[in-house]
Amino acid sequence: MAGDLYSCLARSFAKYGDRLFIEDAARNWTYRDVETAAGRLAARLQDLGLGAGDRLLVQTDKSVETIILYFACMRAGAIYLPLNVDYTESEIAYFLADAEPVLAVCRGSSVELFARLGGDRLEVRTLDQLFADLPDAQAAPVSRQPDDVAAILYTSGTTGKPKGAMLSNANLASNGEMLVDFWQFTPDDILIHALPIFHVHGLFVAMHCVALSGASMIFLPKFDSAAVVGAMARATVLMGVPTFYIRLLADPAFTREAAAGMRLFVSGSAPLSADIHRAFEERCGHRVLERYGMTETGMLTSNPYLGERRAGFVGRPLPGVELRIAEFESGRVLPQGEVGIVEVRGPNIFKGYWRNPEKTAAEFRPDGYFITGDMGFIDADGYVQLVGREKDLIISGGLNVYPAEVEALLDDRPDVAEAAVIGVPHPDFGEAVVAVVQPSGPFDPVAVREELRRDLAAFKVPKQIIAVEELPRNTMGKIQKKLLRERYAGMFAGGGEG
């Protein structure tokens, strides 16, 4: 039974003490090495005034030391708050004011910035400063309740200011333990870790699957195709975003032989197109396991480990997760096969938004289901397919257009590497369907538009197809549709079709 997170981690530290936990370019770390360092670092954090329930804000480059800092924070009973390394001064100022951390750990180049923004109330340190001359004595683990907040992760803030999702000890522990069982992790596994660690995917999903199962990981600073392919000779699992798999397919060194020892490829954080799914299987013989989760919920659904992994689907609800499809405005539960908003309930669902009870109340139904904002449906076999975000729904001439349907047709074309379909203001239709396409070779937008007419109702056919060299993405590989909508907002200002 999942309780406080550090107790779950401590059981692994005790059971697998001499086993390899983390391998990076500098050294190998056993479970005992990591626990000892985390205990000594927790003592240092307490000396700096960090107590149970206090916030520790972290904006550092990816390193084993940052992972040890995370474990030390859990051991000290504090709340871990990781930030994307690309956040700007104004964004950092907002997070400091909103979260009111006691301690910030940052890169050396950012110390002056954090000190200026945080003022006298904030202690600022670098990783080097924290790890220098650590005390010999280890801090005893601070007892925490399952419902106590363990981490706060800020959402991307596509509408308004970012919101801090409060994840409890039980949220993280229960989701981690369930994934270990569902994806069949064992101490024999070796994970290639090429994800960032300020995000749910790299920090919680990947890290906890390894730590709670006694497995090991090859810790890479970032995704590099050659390094990942080279690591496959010793590894068994890769967790990645769709961009990883697109880049592997572009690497001639990634072959069936290179992937022969791998047992599992997992994709998430953004939709994996069906054509990439099929091309990957054709190349190496493995079907990617696509799953679905959110910052606020951890993992919600997964294609099966044993069983059919369906291209274009994110699988069935995971054990312990209740999932339904509802009408967005009324909350009326919809029958199987109908498109609506995805709503979920379970032990992994977050406690709410930090210091924002109004927003928290608005995101939950009276019976406790969280309204994800994702649109989708459940097929006859219980598999979930997502069709886009509720805010991405295009209403053109009073008719609903789900971007995923149009994107799937474009992504299946040999002349298209990837496509994003957005709604753009239009004087006649309210919104016009526009496709922004990254071609994979010679590309004729007019001809493509005419061909789409064979497969789509007229109101779904893009009024314009725009070819670009590269689609804008965030650090997790998600296409930033908000930027595209802003970029092309005025294209129909003169009327007509642009």
Residue pairs with C-beta under 8 A, 6 or more apart in sequence:
2 8
2 146
2 169
2 170
2 173
2 174
2 177
2 347
3 146
3 169
3 170
3 173
4 143
4 144
4 145
4 146
4 148
4 150
4 169
4 173
5 74
5 144
5 150
5 169
5 172
5 173
6 71
6 74
6 75
6 77
6 141
6 142
6 144
6 169
7 141
8 173
8 176
8 177
8 212
9 71
9 74
9 211
9 212
10 35
10 141
12 31
12 211
12 212
12 213
12 214
13 31
13 32
13 34
13 35
15 214
16 31
16 187
16 214
17 30
17 31
17 32
17 35
18 30
18 31
18 32
19 30
19 31
19 187
19 214
19 216
20 28
20 29
20 30
20 216
21 29
21 30
21 31
21 33
21 34
21 210
21 211
21 216
21 217
22 28
22 29
22 34
22 64
22 67
22 216
22 217
22 219
23 29
23 216
23 217
23 218
23 219
24 63
24 64
24 218
24 219
24 220
25 221
26 64
29 64
31 214
34 67
34 68
34 71
35 71
36 138
37 68
37 72
37 134
38 68
38 71
38 72
38 75
39 72
39 75
39 138
39 139
40 134
40 135
40 136
40 137
40 138
40 139
41 68
41 69
41 72
41 130
41 131
41 134
42 72
42 73
42 75
42 76
42 138
42 139
42 141
43 134
43 135
43 137
43 138
43 139
44 72
44 130
44 134
44 135
45 56
45 72
45 73
45 76
45 78
45 103
45 130
45 139
46 76
46 139
47 135
48 102
48 103
48 123
48 125
49 102
49 103
49 123
50 56
50 73
50 76
50 78
50 102
50 103
51 76
51 77
51 78
51 102
52 76
52 77
52 78
52 142
52 144
53 77
53 78
53 79
53 148
53 149
54 78
54 79
54 101
54 102
54 103
55 78
55 79
55 81
55 99
55 100
55 101
55 102
55 152
56 69
56 73
56 78
56 79
56 80
56 81
56 101
56 102
56 103
56 104
56 105
57 81
57 83
57 95
57 96
57 99
57 101
57 103
57 104
57 105
58 66
58 69
58 70
58 80
58 81
58 82
58 83
58 104
58 105
58 106
58 198
59 82
59 83
59 84
59 85
59 87
59 92
59 104
59 105
59 106
59 107
59 110
59 198
60 66
60 69
60 85
60 105
60 106
60 107
60 127
61 85
61 107
61 221
62 196
62 197
62 221
62 222
63 127
63 221
64 219
65 127
65 131
66 127
66 197
67 197
67 207
67 219
69 105
69 127
69 130
70 80
70 82
70 197
70 203
70 207
73 79
73 80
74 80
74 150
75 139
75 141
75 142
76 139
76 142
77 141
77 142
77 143
77 144
77 148
78 102
79 149
79 150
79 151
79 152
80 150
80 151
80 152
81 95
81 99
81 101
81 151
81 152
81 153
81 154
81 164
82 151
82 153
82 197
82 198
82 199
82 203
83 92
83 95
83 154
83 198
84 196
84 198
84 199
84 475
85 107
85 196
85 198
86 475
87 95
89 113
89 117
91 162
92 113
92 114
92 117
93 117
94 161
94 162
95 154
95 162
96 104
96 114
96 117
96 118
96 122
98 161
98 164
98 354
98 355
99 152
99 164
99 354
100 121
101 118
101 122
102 122
102 123
103 122
103 123
103 124
103 125
104 114
104 118
104 122
104 123
104 124
104 125
105 124
105 125
105 126
105 127
105 130
106 113
106 114
106 124
106 125
106 126
107 126
108 126
108 128
111 124
111 126
114 122
114 124
115 122
115 124
118 124
144 150
144 169
145 169
146 168
146 169
146 170
146 173
147 168
147 169
147 170
147 351
148 168
148 169
149 166
149 167
149 168
149 169
149 351
150 167
150 168
150 169
150 171
150 172
151 166
151 167
151 172
151 204
152 164
152 165
152 166
152 167
152 354
153 164
153 165
153 167
153 199
153 200
153 295
154 162
154 163
154 164
154 165
155 162
155 163
155 164
155 165
155 295
155 296
156 162
156 474
157 163
158 391
158 482
159 391
163 353
163 354
163 356
163 359
164 353
164 354
164 355
164 356
165 295
165 296
165 350
165 353
165 354
166 350
166 351
166 352
166 353
166 354
167 204
167 296
167 298
167 350
167 351
168 350
168 351
170 347
171 298
171 347
171 348
171 349
171 350
171 351
172 204
172 208
172 298
174 320
174 347
174 348
175 204
175 205
175 208
175 298
175 299
175 347
175 348
176 204
176 205
176 208
176 209
176 211
176 212
177 212
178 299
178 318
178 319
178 320
178 348
179 185
179 205
179 208
179 209
179 299
179 318
180 208
180 209
180 212
180 213
181 319
182 302
182 305
182 318
182 319
183 209
183 264
183 266
183 289
183 302
183 305
184 305
185 209
185 210
185 212
185 213
185 215
185 237
186 213
186 214
186 215
187 213
187 214
187 215
188 215
188 236
189 210
189 213
189 215
189 216
189 236
189 237
189 263
190 215
190 216
190 217
190 218
190 234
190 235
190 236
190 237
191 206
191 209
191 210
191 215
191 216
191 217
191 218
191 235
191 236
191 237
191 238
191 239
192 217
192 218
192 220
192 228
192 231
192 232
192 235
192 237
192 238
192 239
193 202
193 206
193 207
193 210
193 217
193 218
193 219
193 220
193 239
194 220
194 222
194 223
194 224
194 227
194 228
194 238
194 240
194 244
195 201
195 202
195 206
195 223
195 239
195 240
195 241
196 202
196 222
196 475
196 476
197 203
197 207
199 269
199 295
199 475
199 476
200 293
200 294
200 295
200 298
201 239
201 241
201 268
201 269
201 293
201 476
202 239
204 298
205 239
205 268
205 293
205 298
205 299
206 217
206 239
209 215
209 239
210 216
210 217
215 237
218 231
218 234
218 235
220 227
220 228
220 231
223 240
223 243
223 244
223 247
225 247
225 248
225 250
225 251
225 253
225 254
226 251
226 253
228 238
228 244
228 248
229 248
229 251
229 253
229 254
229 258
232 238
232 258
232 259
232 261
232 262
233 258
233 261
234 261
235 261
235 262
236 261
236 262
236 263
236 264
237 262
237 263
237 264
237 265
237 266
238 244
238 262
238 264
238 265
238 266
239 266
239 267
239 268
240 265
240 266
240 267
241 267
241 268
241 269
241 270
241 476
241 477
241 478
242 267
242 270
242 271
242 272
242 273
242 276
242 477
243 270
243 473
243 477
244 267
244 477
245 265
245 267
245 272
245 276
245 280
245 288
246 276
246 417
246 418
248 254
248 280
249 276
249 279
249 280
249 283
254 283
254 284
255 283
255 284
256 283
256 284
256 285
258 284
259 284
259 285
259 286
262 284
262 286
264 286
264 289
264 305
265 280
265 286
265 288
265 289
266 288
266 289
266 290
266 291
267 288
267 289
267 290
267 291
268 290
268 291
268 292
268 293
268 299
269 476
269 477
269 478
270 476
270 477
270 478
270 479
271 386
271 404
272 288
272 290
273 312
273 407
273 408
273 411
273 418
274 311
274 312
274 408
274 411
274 412
275 411
275 412
276 411
277 287
277 288
277 290
277 311
277 312
278 311
280 286
280 287
280 288
281 287
281 288
287 309
288 309
289 302
289 303
289 305
289 309
289 315
290 302
290 303
290 309
290 313
290 314
290 315
291 299
291 301
291 302
291 303
291 314
291 315
292 299
292 300
292 301
292 302
292 314
292 315
292 374
292 384
292 386
293 299
293 300
293 301
294 300
294 372
294 374
296 349
296 350
296 370
296 372
297 344
297 346
297 348
297 349
297 350
297 370
297 372
298 348
299 318
299 348
300 317
300 318
300 321
300 323
300 344
300 346
300 348
300 372
301 314
301 315
301 316
301 317
301 318
301 321
301 323
301 384
302 314
302 315
302 316
302 318
303 309
303 310
303 313
303 314
303 315
303 316
303 383
304 315
304 316
309 315
310 383
312 385
312 408
313 379
313 383
313 384
313 385
314 383
314 384
314 385
314 386
315 383
315 384
316 382
316 383
316 384
317 323
317 344
317 382
317 384
320 346
320 347
320 348
321 344
321 345
321 346
321 348
322 344
322 345
322 346
322 369
323 342
323 343
323 344
323 378
323 384
324 333
324 342
324 343
324 344
324 369
325 333
325 334
325 338
325 339
325 340
325 341
325 342
325 343
325 376
325 377
325 378
326 332
326 333
326 334
326 340
326 341
326 343
326 365
326 369
326 371
327 334
327 340
327 341
328 340
328 341
328 371
328 390
331 365
334 340
336 377
336 378
336 379
336 380
337 377
337 378
337 379
337 380
338 377
339 375
339 376
339 377
339 387
339 402
340 375
340 376
340 377
341 371
341 372
341 373
341 374
341 375
341 390
342 372
342 374
342 375
342 376
342 384
342 386
343 365
343 369
343 370
343 371
343 372
344 369
344 370
344 372
345 367
345 368
345 369
345 370
349 370
350 370
352 360
353 359
353 360
353 363
363 370
363 371
364 370
364 371
365 371
373 389
373 390
373 391
374 386
374 388
374 389
374 390
375 386
375 387
375 388
375 389
375 390
375 392
375 393
375 402
376 384
376 385
376 386
376 387
377 384
377 385
377 387
378 384
379 385
385 404
386 404
387 402
387 403
387 404
387 405
388 402
388 403
388 404
392 403
392 422
392 423
392 481
393 400
393 401
393 402
393 403
393 423
394 400
394 401
394 402
394 403
394 421
394 422
394 423
394 431
394 433
395 401
395 423
395 430
395 431
396 423
396 426
396 429
396 430
396 431
396 432
396 433
396 459
397 428
397 429
397 430
397 459
398 430
399 459
401 421
401 423
401 433
401 459
401 460
403 420
403 421
403 422
404 421
405 456
405 460
406 419
406 421
406 433
406 435
406 452
406 456
406 460
406 462
407 419
407 420
407 421
407 435
409 452
409 455
409 456
410 416
410 419
410 421
410 435
410 437
410 448
410 452
411 418
411 419
413 448
414 440
414 441
415 439
415 440
415 441
415 442
415 443
415 448
416 437
416 438
416 439
416 440
416 443
416 448
417 438
417 439
417 440
418 437
418 438
418 471
418 479
419 435
419 436
419 437
419 438
420 435
420 436
420 437
420 471
420 479
420 481
420 484
421 433
421 434
421 435
421 436
421 462
422 434
422 436
422 481
422 484
422 485
422 488
423 431
423 432
423 433
423 434
423 485
424 431
424 432
424 434
424 485
424 488
424 489
424 491
424 492
425 431
425 432
425 489
425 490
425 492
425 493
426 432
426 463
426 492
427 492
427 493
427 495
428 495
432 463
432 464
432 492
432 497
432 498
433 459
433 460
433 461
433 462
433 463
434 462
434 463
434 464
434 465
434 466
434 488
434 491
435 462
435 464
435 465
435 466
436 466
436 468
436 471
436 484
436 488
437 443
437 445
437 448
437 465
437 466
437 467
437 468
438 467
438 468
438 469
438 470
438 471
439 467
443 467
445 464
445 465
445 466
445 467
448 465
449 461
449 462
449 465
452 461
452 462
453 461
463 492
463 497
463 498
464 491
464 497
464 498
466 488
471 479
471 484
472 479
472 480
472 483
472 484
473 479
473 480
474 480
491 498
492 498
